Amino acid sequence: MSEEETKKVVEEITETPKEEKAEPKKEKKKKEFEAVLNIYTSFNNTIAHVTDMSGKTITKITGGMVTKHDRLKANPTISMFIAKRISENVKELNIKSFYVRIRAKTRNPAPGPGANAIIKSLTREGFKILNILDTTRIPRGGPKKKGGRRGRRP
């Protein structure tokens, strides 16, 4: 091949991508939404309730909906399955980020075992956690604790 023929071939190759770039395909970006994930964890059960920003329920999943065994409802493994169910229901609505509210039983110092597992599983699924808030209720004085005057004895 002569130099002129190679130049023509090179020009033909370089021209075709320019023509394709002249007409770019416009893809519509779907709007990504945010939601509030309310997690209630006790040592007997885990409840995850997803609402939109105004408070309307999107999905609600409990440990009992995932397993039949009562003793496993608060288990971190079951919480992973709860998170999987949440992600399946929420991805259809194009929700990509969560504000998380964790609540334990009143007066408990720490939430149950399922709360961290849900958050960890959702981040692995690709959701963005914007904020984590502890909304556990703490009595300020309030009514007398059960157990009588001398307290609970073994």
N, C-alpha and C positions, 0 to 999 in steps of 0.2 A: 504494500500500500504506500502510496506517495503521501507527502506531507499535506497536500491539499485535501485528499480524501479523509485523512485522520482528523483534520480540522473540522470538516463537515460533520463527521460522526460525533465529535466532541460537542459541537454546537447543537446538534439534534438532541443529544442526551441532556445537556444543560437547559435547553428550552422547555422541555416537557414539565419539569417540576415548577417552573415559573408560571406556566399556564394554570396548573392546579392550584397554586397559591393565590392566583388572581381571584378565584372564586372559593373563598373559605366557607366551609359548612358551619353554620351557626348552631351550636347546641345550647338549648335553653338550660340554664342552671336552675335546678329545683331549689326552692327556698328551704333552708334547714331550720327546724323549730326546736324550741327548748321545752322541757317539762319538769315537773316536780316529782321526785321519787320519795315517798314517805315509807320508811322501813320501821316496823314495830317488831322488836325482838324481845322475847322473854326466854326463860329457860325451858319452856314447854312448846313454844310455837314461834314461827316467823311469818310476818305478814308484810307483803310489799304492795304498795298502792301507788299507781302512777296517775297523776292528774296533769291537766294543762295548766298554764299560768293563772287562769281565772279560777281553777279549783274543780273543773268538771272531770269526772273519772274517765280515764282512758282504759286502764286495765287494773285488775286487782287479783293477786295470786297469793295463796297461803301455802303453808307447808302441807296441810291436809289435802290440797288439790294435787300435790306432786307424789305423795307417798301414802300408803295405807297404814303404816306403822306409827302409832302414837309416839313412841319413844324417839323416832327419828325426825319429827317435825322441826326441831330446833337445830338440827345437825348442819354443819357447814357444807357438807356434800349436797344435801337437799337444797340449801340456799343457792348453790351453783345452778341447780336445775330450775329454781325459781327465776334466777337471772336470765337463763336461756329462754324461758317462756316469755319473760318481759321483752327481751330483745326481738323475739319473733313477732310479738304483737305491735311493737313500737316502730320497727323498721318500715312497716307498710305506710305509716303516717309521716315518714321522713323526719323523725325526731332524732337529733344527733347529740344532744347534750342534756345533762340533768343537773338540777339543784337537788341535793340529797338532804333529807331530814331524817335523822336517826332518833328513835324513841325507845327507851327501855321501860320496864315496869316502874311505876312510881316508887320513889325512894331508893331504887337500885343505883349503886355507884357506877356500874358499867352495863352496856347493852349485852344482849345474849350473843351466842357464838355465830349467828348467821349474818350479822350486819356487815362485817368486813368481807366475808366471802361474796356477798352480792355485789358490793362495790368493785372488788377485784375482778370478778367475772365480767361485769359490764365494761370495765376499761379494756379488758382483753378482747371483747367483742367489737371494740372500736368507738365506744361512746366517750364523750368528753364530760368529766365531772367538773362543774363550775364552782360548786360550793358544798361543803359538808357542815351541817348544823345539828347540834345535839338539842333535842326538844324534850328531854326527859323532865317530867314534872317533879318538882321538889317541894314538899310541904314546908311552910314557914310557920312553925308552931303547930297549928292544926289540931285535929282530934288526938286523943290519947292512943298510944300504941297498944296493940293487944298484948296480953301476957300477964295482966294483973299487976298488983303493987310490987310483988317480989320478983317479977320478971319470969321469963321462960326457964324452967329447970329441967335437966336431963332425967 
